[in-house]
Every structure is written in C-alpha cells, then in structure tokens.
Amino acid sequence: MRQPNRHFSISLGLLVFLVGTIGPGILGASGADLAKGEKIYKLMCVKCHGPTGRGDGRKAADLKTKPMDYTDKARMAKFTDDQLRETIIDGKEPMPSFKKKLNPSDVDDVLAYILKKLAGR
C-alpha cells in the first residue's frame, strides 16, 4: 500500500488551517445572508446611520462624531472589509462594540448588507 506524499499532507493541513483561521477575512462576506443583514441593520444600526446609510439617523444629531456615511464611496474605499468588520465587532467611539450582541455570522451578514446595498460595493 502506498503512503501519502508527506508534502501533500502538510500542504493540505496548512490549507485547512488557513481557511479556518483567516478564510473569512479573505473571502469577506460573499456567502452572507443579505436579508438577515438588513434585519440586523434596521434593528441595531439605522438609529444612527439612517435608513439609507448616510449617517443621518434620528440619534445622529445627538452624537459628538457623525456616524459614517456608507454612501460616500471615496471614504468607504479607504477601509478594507476586515477593518469595517473590526469596527462592528470592537466599536469606535461613539459607536459601541457589538462583540457580545452579534456572532461572527451576524457581523458578516450586516457587513454584506452595508457594502452591497448601502455602499454599492
């Protein structure tokens, strides 16, 4: 019986490791559920970022720093998907952290909604 090629086994193991640990960062939110993302956005984001993502939600005027306008293509182009994902998870003053409120799949869903439906990426 022939033994598997050692290099193949190591390469396959490395590939499985990389996909499991950094794959979501590489693949982005492409497999995300936009409908679920929209529900999360309307529940948790619209009050500050507004229904169309312009940063003009009903609470925006009360904030010292204006919420990001997702429709501003030049500004949105400055951020990678991973940076935006990190902001959702960790927050960025005045935006709170959603680490305890959203699981990783939820974060990908809402990010996909923001990027595809509001930012037009």
C-alpha positions in Angstrom: 0.0 0.0 0.0 1.3 3.4 -1.0 1.8 6.1 1.7 0.5 9.6 1.1 3.0 12.1 0.0 4.3 13.9 3.1 4.4 17.3 1.4 0.9 16.9 0.2 -0.3 16.1 3.7 1.5 19.1 5.2 0.1 21.4 2.4 -3.4 20.1 2.9 -3.1 20.6 6.7 -1.8 24.1 6.2 -4.7 25.0 3.8 -7.3 23.7 6.2 -5.7 25.7 9.0 -5.6 28.9 6.9 -9.1 28.6 5.6 -10.4 28.0 9.2 -8.4 30.9 10.7 -8.2 33.7 8.1 -10.5 32.5 5.4 -13.4 34.8 6.5 -11.0 37.7 6.1 -10.0 36.6 2.6 -13.4 35.6 1.5 -15.2 38.5 3.0 -19.0 38.5 3.4 -19.6 36.9 0.0 -21.7 34.0 1.4 -23.6 36.2 3.8 -27.4 36.4 4.2 -28.4 39.9 2.9 -31.9 39.6 4.3 -30.7 38.8 7.7 -28.1 41.6 7.5 -30.9 44.0 6.6 -32.9 43.0 9.7 -29.8 43.4 11.9 -29.1 46.8 10.3 -32.6 48.0 10.9 -32.6 46.8 14.5 -29.1 48.0 15.6 -27.7 50.5 13.1 -30.4 52.6 11.5 -31.0 54.8 14.5 -27.5 56.4 14.0 -26.5 55.5 10.4 -30.0 56.1 9.0 -32.2 54.0 6.7 -30.1 54.7 3.6 -26.8 54.6 5.4 -26.0 58.4 5.1 -25.2 58.8 8.8 -28.4 60.7 9.3 -30.4 58.5 11.7 -32.6 60.0 14.4 -29.8 59.8 17.0 -27.0 61.1 14.8 -27.6 64.7 15.7 -27.0 63.9 19.4 -23.6 62.4 18.7 -20.3 64.4 19.0 -19.0 62.5 16.0 -21.2 62.0 13.0 -21.8 58.3 12.1 -20.1 57.1 8.9 -22.0 57.8 5.6 -21.8 54.4 3.9 -22.9 56.1 0.6 -19.7 58.2 0.5 -17.7 55.9 -2.0 -14.4 57.8 -1.6 -14.5 57.4 2.2 -15.7 53.8 2.1 -12.9 52.9 -0.3 -10.3 53.8 2.4 -11.5 50.8 4.5 -11.0 47.1 3.9 -13.8 44.7 4.7 -11.7 43.5 7.6 -11.3 47.0 9.0 -15.1 47.5 8.8 -15.7 44.1 10.4 -13.4 45.0 13.2 -15.2 48.3 13.8 -18.5 46.5 14.0 -17.1 44.0 16.5 -15.0 46.3 18.7 -16.8 49.6 18.1 -15.2 53.0 17.5 -16.3 56.0 19.6 -19.2 56.9 19.6 -20.2 53.5 18.1 -20.5 50.8 20.7 -19.0 47.3 20.4 -21.3 44.6 19.1 -19.0 41.8 20.2 -21.5 40.5 22.7 -24.6 41.1 20.6 -23.6 39.7 17.2 -22.0 36.4 16.4 -19.4 36.3 13.6 -22.0 35.2 11.0 -24.3 38.1 12.0 -21.4 40.5 11.6 -20.7 39.2 8.1 -24.4 39.4 7.3 -24.8 43.1 8.3 -21.4 44.0 6.7 -22.6 42.4 3.4 -25.8 44.4 3.6 -23.9 47.6 4.3 -21.4 47.1 1.5 -23.8 45.7 -1.2 -27.0 47.6 -0.5 -25.9 50.9 1.0 -22.3 51.4 -0.1 -22.8 49.8 -3.5 -19.5 47.8 -3.4 
